[in-house]
Amino acid sequence: MSSRSIASMLTDFTPKHVPADRITVFAAVSKETADPIVEHEESAERVDDLIDYELQIKEAFNAGREAGQAEASVLFEADKVRLEREFQEQLEAADTLFMEQTGARMATQISEGLATMAAELSGSLAAVLAPLVEEKLREQAITAFVREVERLTKGLEGMVADVTGPGHLLETLRKRPEIDPIRFTFTEAARAELSLKLDDVVVETRLGRLIDALKDQNG
């Protein structure tokens, strides 16, 4: 077995010829080559900054819009309540005026119509028919009274109204099918008329004056 010499194991530093195809040259990074890389990094940072700025603007816009919507909602509700209150006040005023005018109109129509009928009776005929006419007057007056009360209390089913008057007229009124005993109470009073008060409106039969006119005509 042959032994290797120490010289054969050491690195050989003697100059040798190396073929060109086995040589690779790595060029150093010049300033012209490095600038595009730096510019790309700076451009990316600017894009990130722009994105952050746009997000901040969007968040501020959303916050402002929500605050504006909340304020507009509060103002809308307040204005709605005000308009509803004003409308209700106007409606109540119109209802009061209507009931006042209706009550006065009913009393005038009954008085004029029945007084005219009584005045047209001749003296002799009135003497014979006076009791019948008086009963007819009561019947017509009660009918008109019931009709007007029905109109004024329409839509007020939960309301209880009190009717006052003489016992014989209250008894006749109780027998009318339009008068619900649950909605009306009856108070006998020493007076000649049926009367019902609704707030500021008073509905009455005005029979006393008509019967007096009939008796005067008969006399």
C-alpha positions as CSV (number, residue, x, y, z in Angstrom):
1,M,0.0,0.0,0.0
2,S,1.5,3.3,-1.1
3,S,1.4,6.3,1.3
4,R,0.3,9.8,0.2
5,S,2.7,12.6,0.7
6,I,1.8,15.6,2.9
7,A,2.3,17.9,-0.1
8,S,-0.5,16.2,-2.0
9,M,-2.9,17.0,0.8
10,L,-2.3,20.8,0.9
11,T,-4.1,23.3,-1.3
12,D,-2.4,24.1,-4.5
13,F,-2.0,27.9,-4.8
14,T,-0.1,27.7,-8.1
15,P,-1.6,29.8,-10.9
16,K,-3.7,27.8,-13.3
17,H,-5.7,28.6,-16.4
18,V,-9.5,28.6,-15.9
19,P,-11.8,28.4,-19.0
20,A,-14.0,31.5,-19.6
21,D,-17.2,29.4,-19.6
22,R,-16.6,28.5,-16.0
23,I,-16.4,32.1,-14.8
24,T,-19.5,34.0,-13.5
25,V,-19.2,37.7,-12.8
26,F,-21.6,39.3,-10.2
27,A,-21.8,43.0,-10.9
28,A,-22.0,45.4,-7.9
29,V,-25.3,47.3,-7.3
30,S,-24.9,50.7,-8.8
31,K,-26.9,53.9,-7.7
32,E,-28.9,53.7,-10.9
33,T,-29.9,50.1,-10.1
34,A,-30.6,50.8,-6.4
35,D,-32.9,53.9,-6.9
36,P,-35.9,52.0,-8.4
37,I,-35.9,49.7,-5.4
38,V,-35.9,52.6,-3.0
39,E,-38.5,54.5,-5.0
40,H,-40.7,51.4,-5.0
41,E,-40.5,51.1,-1.2
42,E,-41.3,54.8,-0.8
43,S,-44.2,54.5,-3.2
44,A,-45.6,51.6,-1.2
45,E,-45.3,53.6,2.0
46,R,-47.1,56.6,0.4
47,V,-49.9,54.2,-0.8
48,D,-50.3,52.9,2.8
49,D,-50.4,56.5,4.1
50,L,-53.1,57.4,1.6
51,I,-55.2,54.3,2.5
52,D,-54.9,55.2,6.2
53,Y,-56.0,58.8,5.4
54,E,-58.9,57.7,3.4
55,L,-60.0,55.3,6.2
56,Q,-59.8,58.2,8.7
57,I,-61.9,60.4,6.4
58,K,-64.5,57.6,5.9
59,E,-64.7,57.0,9.7
60,A,-65.1,60.7,10.3
61,F,-67.8,60.9,7.6
62,N,-69.7,58.0,9.0
63,A,-69.5,59.4,12.6
64,G,-70.8,62.8,11.3
65,R,-73.6,61.2,9.3
66,E,-74.8,59.1,12.3
67,A,-74.7,62.2,14.6
68,G,-76.7,64.2,11.9
69,Q,-79.2,61.4,11.5
70,A,-79.7,61.2,15.3
71,E,-80.2,65.0,15.6
72,A,-82.6,65.0,12.6
73,S,-84.6,62.2,14.2
74,V,-85.0,64.1,17.4
75,L,-86.0,67.3,15.6
76,F,-88.5,65.3,13.4
77,E,-90.1,63.7,16.5
78,A,-90.4,67.0,18.3
79,D,-92.0,68.7,15.2
80,K,-94.3,65.7,14.8
81,V,-95.5,66.0,18.4
82,R,-96.0,69.7,18.0
83,L,-98.1,69.3,14.8
84,E,-100.2,66.6,16.4
85,R,-100.9,68.8,19.4
86,E,-101.9,71.7,17.2
87,F,-104.1,69.5,15.1
88,Q,-105.8,68.1,18.1
89,E,-106.4,71.6,19.5
90,Q,-107.9,72.8,16.2
91,L,-110.1,69.6,16.1
92,E,-111.4,70.2,19.6
93,A,-112.2,73.8,18.8
94,A,-114.1,72.8,15.6
95,D,-116.1,70.1,17.5
96,T,-117.1,72.6,20.2
97,L,-118.2,75.2,17.6
98,F,-120.1,72.5,15.7
99,M,-122.0,71.3,18.8
100,E,-122.9,74.8,19.8
101,Q,-124.2,75.7,16.4
102,T,-126.1,72.3,16.1
103,G,-127.8,72.7,19.4
104,A,-129.0,76.2,18.6
105,R,-130.1,75.2,15.2
106,M,-132.2,72.3,16.5
107,A,-134.0,74.4,19.1
108,T,-134.8,77.1,16.5
109,Q,-136.1,74.6,13.9
110,I,-138.3,72.8,16.4
111,S,-139.7,76.0,17.9
112,E,-140.5,77.6,14.5
113,G,-142.0,74.4,12.9
114,L,-144.2,73.4,15.8
115,A,-145.3,76.9,16.7
116,T,-146.3,77.5,13.0
117,M,-148.4,74.3,13.1
118,A,-150.1,75.4,16.3
119,A,-150.8,78.9,15.0
120,E,-152.5,77.6,11.9
121,L,-155.2,75.8,13.9
122,S,-158.5,77.7,14.1
123,G,-159.9,78.5,17.6
124,S,-162.7,76.0,17.5
125,L,-160.6,73.2,16.0
126,A,-157.8,73.9,18.5
127,A,-160.2,73.4,21.4
128,V,-161.1,70.0,20.2
129,L,-157.7,68.9,19.1
130,A,-155.6,70.6,21.7
131,P,-154.9,67.5,23.7
132,L,-154.0,65.5,20.6
133,V,-151.8,68.3,19.3
134,E,-150.1,68.6,22.6
135,E,-149.3,64.9,22.6
136,K,-148.1,65.1,19.0
137,L,-145.9,68.0,20.0
138,R,-144.3,66.0,22.7
139,E,-143.8,63.0,20.4
140,Q,-142.2,65.1,17.7
141,A,-140.0,67.0,20.2
142,I,-138.8,63.8,21.8
143,T,-138.0,62.4,18.3
144,A,-136.0,65.4,17.4
145,F,-134.3,65.3,20.8
146,V,-133.3,61.7,20.4
147,R,-132.0,62.3,16.8
148,E,-129.9,65.2,17.9
149,V,-128.5,63.4,20.9
150,E,-127.6,60.4,18.6
151,R,-125.7,62.7,16.3
152,L,-123.8,64.5,19.0
153,T,-122.8,61.3,20.8
154,K,-121.8,59.4,17.7
155,G,-118.4,57.8,18.2
156,L,-118.5,58.4,22.0
157,E,-119.7,54.9,22.9
158,G,-117.8,55.0,26.2
159,M,-119.4,58.2,27.4
160,V,-122.3,58.2,29.9
161,A,-124.7,61.1,29.6
162,D,-127.4,62.3,32.0
163,V,-130.8,63.4,30.8
164,T,-132.9,65.5,33.2
165,G,-136.6,66.4,32.9
166,P,-140.1,65.7,34.0
167,G,-141.0,62.1,34.9
168,H,-143.6,61.6,32.1
169,L,-141.1,62.7,29.4
170,L,-138.3,60.6,30.9
171,E,-140.6,57.6,30.9
172,T,-141.4,58.1,27.2
173,L,-137.7,58.6,26.5
174,R,-136.7,55.4,28.2
175,K,-139.0,53.4,25.8
176,R,-137.3,54.7,22.7
177,P,-135.1,51.9,21.2
178,E,-132.4,54.4,20.3
179,I,-131.7,55.2,23.9
180,D,-129.3,52.8,25.4
181,P,-129.8,52.6,29.2
182,I,-126.1,51.7,29.6
183,R,-125.0,55.0,28.0
184,F,-127.7,57.3,29.5
185,T,-128.9,58.0,33.0
186,F,-132.2,59.7,33.8
187,T,-132.7,62.3,36.6
188,E,-136.2,63.5,37.3
189,A,-136.4,67.3,37.8
190,A,-139.2,69.8,38.4
191,R,-139.0,71.3,34.9
192,A,-141.0,71.1,31.7
193,E,-138.2,70.2,29.3
194,L,-135.9,67.3,28.6
195,S,-132.3,68.4,28.8
196,L,-128.9,66.9,28.1
197,K,-125.6,68.7,28.5
198,L,-122.5,67.7,26.5
199,D,-119.5,69.9,27.5
200,D,-120.7,73.4,26.6
201,V,-123.6,72.3,24.5
202,V,-127.1,71.9,26.0
203,V,-129.8,70.0,24.1
204,E,-133.4,70.7,25.2
205,T,-136.9,70.0,23.9
206,R,-138.3,73.5,24.4
207,L,-141.8,72.0,24.8
208,G,-143.1,74.5,27.3
209,R,-143.1,77.4,25.0
210,L,-144.7,75.4,22.2
211,I,-147.6,74.2,24.4
212,D,-148.1,77.7,25.8
213,A,-148.3,79.0,22.2
214,L,-150.9,76.3,21.5
215,K,-153.0,77.2,24.6
216,D,-152.8,80.9,23.7
217,Q,-154.1,80.1,20.2
218,N,-156.9,78.1,21.7
219,G,-157.8,80.9,24.1
